[in-house]
């Protein structure tokens, strides 16, 4: 049994309370359960399908007070609104309006993070599908096309998307938000990049005819994003199993 960090209960309670306040203001927010340290915890924040990064919550026992730090936010366009929520001010009207409009536009309740991996001549793929911040499905496997090896992890990235779309079609899910760290996944699917080999041509054709609406979202790799790291783990699991 591990020992608790200093003031861990206090920062967890404050973090959970602030996450609820952010959700009430139109954000998606949850405590990063593995982030607790002495005097500190982190909150994962998004707005609609836009990831915002993480907030740090610190406790000062000498003053019995908390502070909020937005240094790890990757999207700082909402920092003023987040600060208003932290300070207990009125919920910004703009945030409420944006939340309502996203619902009208049919925001996807399903989210997938995809990734590919390559090592020692083996290509793996991984996808984690999430609903209400809970894992709905994990997809992992290896690419068995020997001609794909020269493209290293890219065929794995592509296969992760195709397997995700196939899962959506099986479950009759019409819209899904897909988070990825390799730009080609969206560029080829949307016709912005030329498809200059059989793998990318097949992928572009598949996405064009798949019948599933994809809300594309690019994330940076290896930056501590919980679900992106999870997809990376699944892809590597396939390679090293």
N, C-alpha and C positions, 0 to 999 in steps of 0.2 A: 504494500500500500504506500503510495507516494505521499510525501509531506506537502501540505498546502503552502502556496506562496504567501508572503506577507500581505495581509488584508485582501486575500483572494475573494472571500465571501462578499466583502463590501463592493469590490469593483465589478464582480459578476452581477450583483443585484442592481447596481447603478447602470451597468451596460445594458441589462435586459430592459430596465425601465426606459432608458433613452431610446433603445431600438423600437420599443412600442410607440413612443412619442413620434419618432420618425415615420413609422408606418401610418400613424394617424394623420401625418402631414402629407402623405402621398408617396413616400419612398418605400422601398423594400429594404429592410434592415434586419440583421440577426447577429447575435454574439458569435464571434469566432471562438468556439469552445476550447481550442487548443492553444490560444494565444495568451492565456493568463500568465503573468509574471508578477514579481514583487511590485505592488502598488499600481499595476497596470493591466488593462485588457483591451482587445480590439473589437470593433464592430464592422461587419461587411455591409456596404451600402450600395444600392442601385436605385435608379429612377426609371420606371418602366423597364424597357429592355436595354437601358444604358448603364453599364457598370460604372460606379464612381470610385471604387477602391475601398480603403479602410480608414476608420477613425480610431484614434487612441484615447482611452479614458484613463486618467491618472487620479490617484487619491493622495491627498496631503494630510497625513494624520495629525500634524502639528496644528493645522487649521480646521481639521475635520471637514475638508471641502474637496470637490472634484474639479478637474480641468479637462477640457476637450482639445485635442490636437489633430489638425487635418493634414499633417505633413505627408501621410501615405495616400492621400486621395490622388487618384490618377486622372480624375475629371473634376476640376475645381469650379466648374460653372455653377454648381449648386451650393457653394460654400456659404454664401450669405444666407440662404434659406436654412441650411443646416444649423448655422450659428443662431439664427432666430429661434429655431426649435429648442436648441440647447439653453438659450436664455429665457425660455418660457414665454416668448412673445407670440402674437397672433399668427396662426398658420398663414403663410403667404398665399394670396388668392391665385397667383400664377401656378403654384404647385397643384392646388386643388383642381384648377381648370385642366392642366395637362393630364392629371390622373383620369378625369372624366373622359377626355377626348380619346385617350388610349383605349379605354373600355369600348367606346363607340367603334373604333377602328378594328376591333377584334384582336386585342392583344393575346398572344398565345399563352395558355396556361402550362404548356410543356416547353422545357428548355433542355438543350443537349450541348455538352462540351465534347469536342472530338479531338483526336490527336493520332499521330503516326510515329513509329519508331523503326530504326534500322540498326542492326548490329550483326557482325560476323555472317553476312550474307542472308540474313533473315529479316523480313519486313513484317511488322505487327501493326495492328490498328486497335483503337479503343474509343468507346463512346459511353458516356454516362448521361442517362435521360432523367430529368428531374421534374417533379411536379410538387408545388407547394413546399419547396425546399427539402423534399424527401426524394430519395432515389427510387425511381420507377422501374428502371431497367439498366443493366450493364451489358455492353456488347464488346466482345474482344475476340481476336483471332489473328491468323497469319495469312498473308497474300501468297498464293501458290503459283503465280505467273513468273517463270524464270526471266522473262524479258523485262520485268519491272525492276530488277535489282539495280540496274544502272541509274535509276532515279531515286535510289536510297529510300528515305521515309515518305516521299510524296505519294506513292501509290497507297500507302497505309492511311495517310490523311484522307485521300479520296474514298477509299473503301469504308472508312469510318462514317463519312457522310452518307454514302449509298446504303449502308446497313441501317443507319438511323432513319432514312427515308423509307426503306422497306418496312421497318418496324411501324412507322406512322401509318403506312398504307394498310398493314395488317390490322392495326387497331382503329382504323378509320379516323385518324386524326388529320385534320385538314391544314393546320398551321403549327409550325414549331420554330422557336428561336434557336439558332445554332451559333455557338461561340467557338471560334477557331483561332489559331495563332499563325497559320500559313495563308498568306493573302490569296494564293492561287485558287483556293477552294471557292471563294466568292467570285473572283475575277473570271474564271473559266465558266462557272455556272451562269453568270450574268452576261457573258459574251464580251467582256472587256479585254480579255487576253486571248491571243491566238492559240488554237489547239494544234500543236505541231507533232503529236504522236498518237498512236492508237488509244492509249490509256486516257489522255486528256480529252480526245474527241469523243470517246465512249461516255466519259463522265458528263461532258457538256450536253450530249444528246439525252442522256438519262435524266438529268436535272430539268431539262426543257420540257420533257413529257411526263414527269413523275406525278403531277397533279397535287403536290403538297406545296403550300406556300411557305417559304423559308424567310425568316427575319434574320439577316446576317449581322453578326457582331464580332469584330476583331478584338482579341485580347493579346497582351504581351506574354510571351512564354517565360516560364521560370521566374515569376514575380510574386509567388506566394498565393496566387488565386486558387482557392480550395478546390473547385470543381475542375479547373484546367489541369491541376496537378493530379487529380483523380483519373482523368482521361489519359494523361501521360503514363500513370502507373499501370492502367489496363493495357495500353499499347506495349509497354515494356514487359509486362507479365507474359504476353503472347510470344514475345521474342525470346525470353529467357526460360520459358517453361519447358 
